[in-house]
């Protein structure tokens, strides 16, 4: 997963990454928001894949050359089914905002709600591990030199360097 800054710079992200960026921007604007989790049906998943992989030009191919059709790939459809979007508070109501579907109108949900989370919820944080091992030529057994675990937000954009001193 990318951080909100990574999505902003890369201009791309999965549904959770986009939802977290939108939530951050809305919160900075003083709005109350929450992250919503749901499951897309096949039709909505295919529509989302169509925005990620727009249909290309038709080409003539020799026979027996496989041609990728991401919108029809069951594995990709399954991969995008778990979906996240944002809801912003509007009095007692929540308004759906889905940054993954281009042109989506406020109030339109593409999946039914399974779960709601606060944008700061630990369950939404990406955790990473950095492990560096060294193996001595005579032992063959790796020895941990560095073992760090934390949140991506803590290290994203930070310089990492390694010096090997013989």
N, C-alpha and C positions, 0 to 999 in steps of 0.2 A: 504494500500500500504506500501511496504517496502522502506527504503532508499537504495541508491546504496550500502552502506556498509552492510545493511541487506541482500541484494541479494547476495553479495559476500560471506558473512559468511554462509548464509543458502543454498547457491548453488541452489537457485530456485527463481522464481518470475513470475509474469504475463508478458505479452508482453510489457506493458509500463515500468514496473520496469526493465526488461532486457534491453530495449532500452535506458533508462536513464543511466544505468550503462555503457553500451557500449559507449554512447555519451560522458560520463565523461572521460572514458579511452582514447578515441580518441582525445578529446580536450586537455587532459594532454599531449598527444603526439604531440600537435601543429597542429592538423587537424581541418578544419572547418566542422562542422556537423549541421544537423537539425534533429528534430524528425518528423516522418511522421505518419499520422493517415489514416487508410483505413478500409474497411470492407471485411472480408474474405467471399468467397462463401462457400456453404455447403461442397464441396469437400476439400477445403483447411482447413476449420474448423475441419472436420473429421480427416484430416492428422495431424493437430496440436494436437488434442485430443489423437490420436494414439501415439504421442511421449510422452505425459504426462501420459497416462494410457496404457502402452503396453499390448498387448494381453497376458493373462496368460495361465497357463496350463489348459487343459481340465479336468474337474472332473465329476464324476457321482453324480448327485443330485437326491434326492427323487422328485417325481412329486409335482407340485404346490409350489416349492421353487423358489422365484424370484432370477434371476441372473443378476447382473448389467452388462450393456454393455455401458460404457461411450461414446464410439465412435458413438453409435446409439441414444444417449439421446438427444432429441430435445432441452431440457432446457440447457444442457451443450453446445450444438452446438451454440445456440443463445448467450450464455454467452461469447464465445470466438470470435464471429464474429467481434466485434470492436477490431481492431488490430493496434499495433504500431511497428515501426521499425526505423532504422536510415538511413540517407543518408549522405555520406561524399562528400565534394566538390572535383572535379577532373577537374580543369580548369573551363570551362563554364558549365560542366555537373555535375550531381549528381549521385553517385553510391549507389544503394540500398544495405544495410547490415541488415539482419534479424537474430538476435540472438535467436529467438524463435524456429526456425526450424533447428534441428541438421543437419549439413552437407550442409546448404544452401550456394550456391556460391555467391560471390560478384556480384552485378548487377541483381540478381533475386529478383523480388518482387512477393509476394504471394497475394497481393491485389492491387486494384487501389487506387491512392492517392485521399483522400478526403480533407486533410488539412495538412499544414506543420507548425511547431512551432519551436522556438528556445528552446534548452534544458533548458534555464533559465526562460522560460515563466511561469508566475504566474499560468496559467491555468493547468500546469502540476504538481504543488506543491500540496502535500497532506496536507490538513488542518485538525486539530483535536481540540476537545474541551474536557477540563477536568472540570467536575462540581462535587463539593462535597457539599452535603446537610446534615443538621443536623435536627433532629426532637426531640423536647422536649417531654418528656413523658406525660406532662399534656396538650399540645396544639394539637398534631397530625399534625400540619402544618409544612412542611419542610421549612427550612431557608437556603439560599445559604451561605455557609461558604467560598467557593472558586469557582470562575468562570473564567477559563483561556481558551483562544482560540489563536491558533497560527499554525505554520507550523511544520510538523513532523520532518523536518530536524533540527529545533531548539531544540528539546528535545530528539531525538533518541539517545539512549545510555547513557542518563543522569539518575542518581539515583533519585528515587522518594521515599520519606518516609513520613509517617503520624504518628504523635504522638497524642494520645487522652489523655487529662488531665482532670480528673474528679474534 
